Amino acid sequence: MKKFHVKPILIFLIILLFCLTTINSYPCPSECICKPIDILNDDFTRMNYIIDCTNVTFSSQQFLYHAQSWSIVEEKIIDDDDEETDDNIINDYTISIDLTNSSSLKQFNNETIQLTGFSFSLQSLSLASQTKNFFIESNAFNSTLYQNLKILNLSSCCQQLSNDCSQIFRPLNKLQVLDLSGSDMYKRCLDTP
């Protein structure tokens, strides 16, 4: 009678589990929940996912995250729909960030969000339902981080506005959707040329 070897099967299952984890993983801060956005996407070289930090309290009043450096290494075919920067670099990830009701954020500027260690393009940002003391500085979106931003949700976010708030949205050249419902930003920031 042959002996059934458990160790080779166990080793095989561990290797298989590790491979599946590597394929389906993406950089994610431990305090947030990350989930893929479009599972049926045919582009396996770039993943689209959301970083959901709703109701998260950040100790430094900033959203800081440094991912372990690794990249999806494959030949990348450039087509017209790819998110490219000016240097023709295709980012490995297209992300959306939800910072809704993050009570620890008191002010938002161009250094509030700092994600490093991986290449990404920020597609969507939500700063909805912030505290009454929340303040967006006039240079808030003046950063390469926001150069591909298409959707910005600022609904019920800002009670305090800077005097030159009309400058806030100028750097957002690719912005397609701007939600200012429940705030005075529409009257104060977009009414001036």
C-alpha positions as CSV (number, residue, x, y, z in Angstrom):
1,M,0.0,0.0,0.0
2,K,1.4,3.4,-1.0
3,K,1.8,6.1,1.6
4,F,0.0,9.4,1.0
5,H,2.5,12.3,1.3
6,V,1.0,15.3,3.0
7,K,4.0,17.5,2.9
8,P,4.3,18.0,-0.9
9,I,0.5,18.7,-1.2
10,L,0.7,21.2,1.7
11,I,3.8,22.9,0.1
12,F,1.9,23.1,-3.3
13,L,-1.1,24.7,-1.6
14,I,1.0,27.3,0.2
15,I,2.8,28.2,-3.0
16,L,-0.6,28.4,-4.9
17,L,-2.0,30.6,-2.2
18,F,1.0,32.9,-2.2
19,C,0.8,33.3,-6.0
20,L,-2.9,34.2,-5.9
21,T,-2.3,36.7,-3.1
22,T,0.5,38.3,-5.1
23,I,-1.6,38.5,-8.3
24,N,-4.7,40.1,-6.5
25,S,-2.9,42.4,-4.1
26,Y,-2.4,46.2,-4.3
27,P,-0.9,48.8,-2.0
28,C,-3.3,49.6,0.8
29,P,-2.9,51.5,4.1
30,S,-3.8,49.3,7.1
31,E,-6.4,51.8,8.5
32,C,-8.4,51.8,5.2
33,I,-10.3,49.3,3.2
34,C,-9.2,48.7,-0.4
35,K,-11.3,47.0,-3.0
36,P,-11.1,46.7,-6.8
37,I,-13.4,49.0,-8.9
38,D,-13.6,47.2,-12.2
39,I,-13.1,43.4,-11.9
40,L,-13.9,42.8,-15.5
41,N,-11.2,45.1,-16.9
42,D,-9.1,43.4,-19.6
43,D,-6.1,45.5,-18.7
44,F,-4.2,43.2,-16.3
45,T,-1.1,45.5,-16.2
46,R,-2.9,48.2,-14.3
47,M,-5.4,47.7,-11.5
48,N,-8.2,50.1,-10.6
49,Y,-9.2,50.2,-7.0
50,I,-10.6,52.4,-4.2
51,I,-8.9,53.3,-1.0
52,D,-11.9,53.8,1.4
53,C,-10.8,55.7,4.5
54,T,-14.3,56.8,5.6
55,N,-14.5,57.8,9.2
56,V,-10.7,57.1,9.7
57,T,-8.8,59.3,12.2
58,F,-5.2,60.1,11.0
59,S,-2.7,60.8,13.8
60,S,-0.7,63.3,11.9
61,Q,-3.6,65.1,10.2
62,Q,-2.2,63.8,6.9
63,F,-2.9,60.7,4.8
64,L,0.6,59.2,4.6
65,Y,1.4,55.8,3.2
66,H,4.6,54.3,1.9
67,A,4.0,51.0,0.0
68,Q,6.6,48.3,-0.3
69,S,8.3,48.9,-3.6
70,W,7.3,46.5,-6.3
71,S,5.8,46.9,-9.7
72,I,3.8,44.9,-12.2
73,V,6.6,44.1,-14.5
74,E,5.4,43.3,-18.0
75,E,5.6,44.9,-21.4
76,K,3.0,47.6,-21.5
77,I,1.2,48.4,-24.7
78,I,0.3,52.1,-25.0
79,D,-3.1,52.9,-26.4
80,D,-5.2,56.1,-26.4
81,D,-7.1,55.2,-23.2
82,D,-4.0,54.8,-21.0
83,E,-3.4,57.2,-18.2
84,E,-0.1,58.7,-19.2
85,T,1.9,61.4,-17.6
86,D,3.9,63.9,-19.6
87,D,6.9,61.5,-19.5
88,N,4.9,58.7,-21.2
89,I,4.9,56.7,-18.0
90,I,2.0,54.3,-17.5
91,N,1.0,54.0,-13.9
92,D,0.5,50.5,-12.4
93,Y,-2.6,51.6,-10.5
94,T,-5.6,53.9,-11.0
95,I,-6.9,54.7,-7.6
96,S,-9.8,56.5,-6.0
97,I,-9.6,57.9,-2.5
98,D,-12.5,58.3,-0.1
99,L,-11.7,60.5,2.9
100,T,-15.4,61.2,3.8
101,N,-15.9,62.2,7.4
102,S,-12.3,62.0,8.4
103,S,-12.5,64.0,11.6
104,S,-8.7,64.4,12.1
105,L,-8.2,66.4,8.9
106,K,-8.4,70.0,9.9
107,Q,-6.9,71.6,6.7
108,F,-6.3,70.2,3.3
109,N,-3.3,71.4,1.2
110,N,-1.1,69.9,-1.5
111,E,0.8,67.8,1.1
112,T,-2.1,66.3,3.0
113,I,-2.1,63.2,0.9
114,Q,1.3,61.5,0.4
115,L,1.3,58.1,-1.2
116,T,4.8,56.7,-2.1
117,G,6.4,53.5,-3.1
118,F,4.1,52.7,-6.1
119,S,3.1,54.4,-9.4
120,F,-0.5,55.4,-9.6
121,S,-2.9,57.9,-11.1
122,L,-5.5,59.4,-8.8
123,Q,-8.9,59.3,-10.6
124,S,-11.3,60.3,-7.9
125,L,-11.2,62.0,-4.5
126,S,-14.0,62.5,-1.9
127,L,-13.6,64.9,1.0
128,A,-17.4,65.0,1.7
129,S,-18.9,65.6,5.2
130,Q,-15.9,67.1,7.0
131,T,-16.0,68.8,10.3
132,K,-17.0,72.5,10.6
133,N,-13.3,73.4,11.2
134,F,-12.2,71.8,7.9
135,F,-10.4,74.3,5.6
136,I,-9.2,73.8,2.0
137,E,-6.1,76.0,1.2
138,S,-5.9,77.7,-2.1
139,N,-2.9,75.5,-3.2
140,A,-4.7,72.3,-2.2
141,F,-4.7,70.7,-5.7
142,N,-1.5,72.3,-7.0
143,S,0.4,69.1,-7.1
144,T,1.2,66.4,-9.7
145,L,-0.8,64.0,-7.6
146,Y,-4.0,65.7,-8.9
147,Q,-3.1,66.1,-12.5
148,N,-5.4,63.2,-13.7
149,L,-8.2,63.8,-11.2
150,K,-11.5,63.4,-12.9
151,I,-14.0,63.3,-10.0
152,L,-13.9,65.6,-6.9
153,N,-16.6,65.3,-4.2
154,L,-16.6,68.2,-1.8
155,S,-20.3,68.0,-0.8
156,S,-21.0,69.3,2.7
157,C,-17.3,69.7,3.3
158,C,-16.2,73.3,3.8
159,Q,-17.6,75.9,6.1
160,Q,-14.4,77.9,6.1
161,L,-13.2,79.2,2.8
162,S,-10.0,81.1,1.9
163,N,-10.3,84.6,0.4
164,D,-8.7,83.4,-2.9
165,C,-10.7,80.2,-3.2
166,S,-11.3,80.8,-6.9
167,Q,-7.7,79.5,-7.4
168,I,-8.4,76.1,-5.8
169,F,-9.8,74.4,-8.9
170,R,-7.5,76.0,-11.5
171,P,-4.9,73.2,-11.5
172,L,-7.5,70.5,-12.2
173,N,-7.4,70.4,-16.0
174,K,-8.9,67.0,-16.4
175,L,-11.8,67.4,-13.9
176,Q,-15.1,66.2,-15.2
177,V,-17.3,66.0,-12.1
178,L,-17.3,68.4,-9.2
179,D,-19.8,68.0,-6.4
180,L,-20.2,71.1,-4.2
181,S,-23.7,70.3,-2.9
182,G,-24.3,71.4,0.7
183,S,-21.6,74.0,0.7
184,D,-21.1,77.7,-0.1
185,M,-18.1,76.9,-2.4
186,Y,-20.2,77.3,-5.5
187,K,-21.2,80.9,-4.7
188,R,-17.8,82.0,-3.4
189,C,-15.3,80.0,-5.4
190,L,-16.8,79.5,-8.9
191,D,-18.6,82.8,-9.2
192,T,-15.3,84.7,-9.9
193,P,-13.3,84.5,-13.1
